Amino acid sequence: MDVVNELPRLTFYRGRVGLFAILKALGIGQGDRVATQAFTCLAVPEGIMATGATPLFVDTEKGGVNICPNDLAAKLDSSVKAVVVQHTFGIPAQLGPIRKLLEERGIPMIEDCCHTFASTYVNQLVGTFGVGAFYSFEWGKPIVAGIGGSAIVNDPELRKKVSDYYDTLDEPSWKRVLKVQLQYWAFEKLYRPETYWKVRSTFRKLSKAGAAEGNYNPTEGVAEDFHLKMAKPLHDRLVEKLNDAQAVVERANHLARQYAAGLPEGGFVRPLVPEGAVPVYARYPLFCLEKQRVLAKAEETGVEIADWYTTPVHPLGREEWHHVHLEPGSCPRAESLSDQIISLPINQKVKPADVEKTLRLMKEF
Ligand SMILES: *Cc1c(COP(=O)(O)O)cnc(C)c1O
């Protein structure tokens, strides 16, 4: 399947709505469980819970940022009706063992491709392994359309169901579209790696005040959002940006090579990349034992280093985990991962001087 050509077909208000649509088409709802990895963002459990189902969190793999096939095997039971497999930061999950396990149990796999449309596993594109996959096009993703998401469905029967459902969805109101468009133009104009920390703090203040469309609205408007398509002007922007998909991939690979070559020995450890996997990174992730010190220094010197995910279900603090049915201690590796991961920017605005400045900072640790 040509994923890039497929992406503009079933476009939703957000990526999580694409996940929701696939789960609904699979007949998943109340009383069912959907397994997904911890070390994810609230969008994923929101998409699951919007169907009435309950998320079941699986720990991350040893040394990596993706789902652990062994913990998945241990936690699966007859209540689990689907598994979401996320390719975190663009690193493909261990698709070989996972697919084998799920085929044996007859459980459908949905890939979370929000961080990559181009990574491969044994020469096959991620997104084409399971019954379907979903994508996101908001700020920070490889292709930015404003806000929005998409689903591809590999199983023909399921595709018919998803597209029938898709035809019942509404367009977002012009007010919401305007808000998202203003946000998009502001980001385009203001964001560069050296303005990252300022843009981020302004965006957080605005979304708290309701003046910007935040990424997580666990209490308001959720049900309504799950009945929306991607707005037409955003869809058109997506189509246009997909024309440059190849340039996005080349740029990502180039920056990843520069980071890899320039990082100091020791100090920062790269997450596991499974055998046969070729990542196209959304950001360049690193384990680091002094996360808070590195971030403080980065903010002080205006270097873009991101902190996510800061918790196993970003941005929920421990006292909020029960909202998404995450049991403290059930995913110990994901819990400690959140305290150790940082990531370097990969996008069209990262210039050679930014790479140099970032690497210089990293060498101080
Ligand atoms: C961004 C993202 C999503 C979905 O985001 P939406 O805001 O719903 O478009 C889902 N999973 C992961 C891992 C993401 O990074």
The ligand as an SDF file (V2000), in Angstrom:
LIG
                    3D

 15 15  0  0  0  0  0  0  0  0999 V2000
    0.0960   12.8890   18.7270 C   0  0  0  0  0  0  0  0  0  0  0  0
   -0.1190   11.4960   19.0920 C   0  0  0  0  0  0  0  0  0  0  0  0
   -1.3860   10.8910   19.0210 C   0  0  0  0  0  0  0  0  0  0  0  0
   -2.6670   11.5260   18.5540 C   0  0  0  0  0  0  0  0  0  0  0  0
   -2.7090   12.8570   18.6060 O   0  0  0  0  0  0  0  0  0  0  0  0
   -4.0030   13.6910   18.2110 P   0  0  0  0  0  0  0  0  0  0  0  0
   -3.8430   14.9090   19.0530 O   0  0  0  0  0  0  0  0  0  0  0  0
   -5.2050   12.9180   18.5570 O   0  0  0  0  0  0  0  0  0  0  0  0
   -3.8930   13.9910   16.7450 O   0  0  0  0  0  0  0  0  0  0  0  0
   -1.4770    9.5530   19.3350 C   0  0  0  0  0  0  0  0  0  0  0  0
   -0.4120    8.8410   19.7080 N   0  0  0  0  0  0  0  0  0  0  0  0
    0.8040    9.3850   19.7970 C   0  0  0  0  0  0  0  0  0  0  0  0
    1.9420    8.5200   20.2010 C   0  0  0  0  0  0  0  0  0  0  0  0
    0.9970   10.7320   19.5050 C   0  0  0  0  0  0  0  0  0  0  0  0
    2.2140   11.2660   19.6120 O   0  0  0  0  0  0  0  0  0  0  0  0
  1  2  1  0
  2  3  1  0
  2 14  2  0
  3  4  1  0
  3 10  2  0
  4  5  1  0
  5  6  1  0
  6  7  2  0
  6  8  1  0
  6  9  1  0
 10 11  1  0
 11 12  2  0
 12 13  1  0
 12 14  1  0
 14 15  1  0
M  END
$$$$
